[in-house]
């Protein structure tokens, strides 16, 4: 699954395999964030096994990507 989102006020996308009947345990999770000011794309990758899979894995990588721009407390989801 590919989803667009905003990370630290920057356009981004996340790719992961959602839990369910068609979940792929071997797939990776990826978050890409575009910083227009520097014209740079930051990519963070992880494996499902190391991140415990599904949307939870995506949330962890989104937090890591956010920490590239902001502090941990600023990246906490409400």
C-alpha positions as a Python dict, from the first residue, in 0.01 Angstrom:
ca = {
    (1, 'X'): (0, 0, 0),
    (2, 'X'): (126, 351, -85),
    (3, 'X'): (-17, 645, 106),
    (4, 'X'): (58, 1016, 71),
    (5, 'X'): (104, 1208, 394),
    (6, 'X'): (273, 1511, 547),
    (7, 'X'): (575, 1468, 775),
    (8, 'X'): (712, 1772, 959),
    (9, 'X'): (513, 1997, 722),
    (10, 'X'): (677, 1833, 419),
    (11, 'X'): (509, 1619, 150),
    (12, 'X'): (580, 1251, 196),
    (13, 'X'): (463, 900, 117),
    (14, 'X'): (471, 572, 302),
    (15, 'X'): (477, 219, 159),
    (16, 'X'): (385, -85, 369),
    (17, 'X'): (194, -412, 360),
    (18, 'X'): (-121, -377, 572),
    (19, 'X'): (-214, -660, 805),
    (20, 'X'): (-480, -890, 664),
    (21, 'X'): (-533, -1176, 422),
    (22, 'X'): (-289, -1039, 163),
    (23, 'X'): (-23, -921, 410),
    (24, 'X'): (329, -994, 287),
    (25, 'X'): (558, -1075, 577),
    (26, 'X'): (869, -1033, 361),
    (27, 'X'): (791, -682, 242),
    (28, 'X'): (971, -372, 357),
    (29, 'X'): (836, -48, 493),
    (30, 'X'): (954, 281, 344),
    (31, 'X'): (893, 649, 409),
    (32, 'X'): (1010, 924, 172),
    (33, 'X'): (999, 1292, 264),
    (34, 'X'): (1064, 1578, 23),
    (35, 'X'): (1226, 1896, 157),
    (36, 'X'): (1158, 2168, -101),
    (37, 'X'): (1396, 2414, 66),
    (38, 'X'): (1696, 2189, 3),
    (39, 'X'): (1543, 1998, -293),
    (40, 'X'): (1626, 1675, -110),
    (41, 'X'): (1432, 1350, -71),
    (42, 'X'): (1496, 1167, 256),
    (43, 'X'): (1419, 794, 257),
    (44, 'X'): (1391, 569, 559),
    (45, 'X'): (1355, 192, 509),
    (46, 'X'): (1289, -92, 750),
    (47, 'X'): (1196, -456, 736),
    (48, 'X'): (864, -586, 861),
    (49, 'X'): (1034, -833, 1094),
    (50, 'X'): (1241, -571, 1273),
    (51, 'X'): (947, -330, 1307),
    (52, 'X'): (666, -576, 1393),
    (53, 'X'): (472, -524, 1069),
    (54, 'X'): (172, -342, 930),
    (55, 'X'): (67, 13, 1012),
    (56, 'X'): (266, 6, 1339),
    (57, 'X'): (586, -37, 1138),
    (58, 'X'): (488, 255, 916),
    (59, 'X'): (421, 473, 1222),
    (60, 'X'): (766, 395, 1361),
    (61, 'X'): (937, 490, 1036),
    (62, 'X'): (730, 808, 1005),
    (63, 'X'): (853, 908, 1353),
    (64, 'X'): (1214, 838, 1248),
    (65, 'X'): (1169, 1045, 930),
    (66, 'X'): (1015, 1329, 1130),
    (67, 'X'): (1311, 1325, 1368),
    (68, 'X'): (1534, 1421, 1073),
    (69, 'X'): (1369, 1765, 1087),
    (70, 'X'): (1221, 1807, 1436),
    (71, 'X'): (1281, 1689, 1791),
    (72, 'X'): (1119, 1374, 1928),
    (73, 'X'): (856, 1561, 2129),
    (74, 'X'): (756, 1766, 1825),
    (75, 'X'): (711, 1449, 1620),
    (76, 'X'): (478, 1277, 1870),
    (77, 'X'): (140, 1202, 1715),
    (78, 'X'): (-159, 1356, 1898),
}
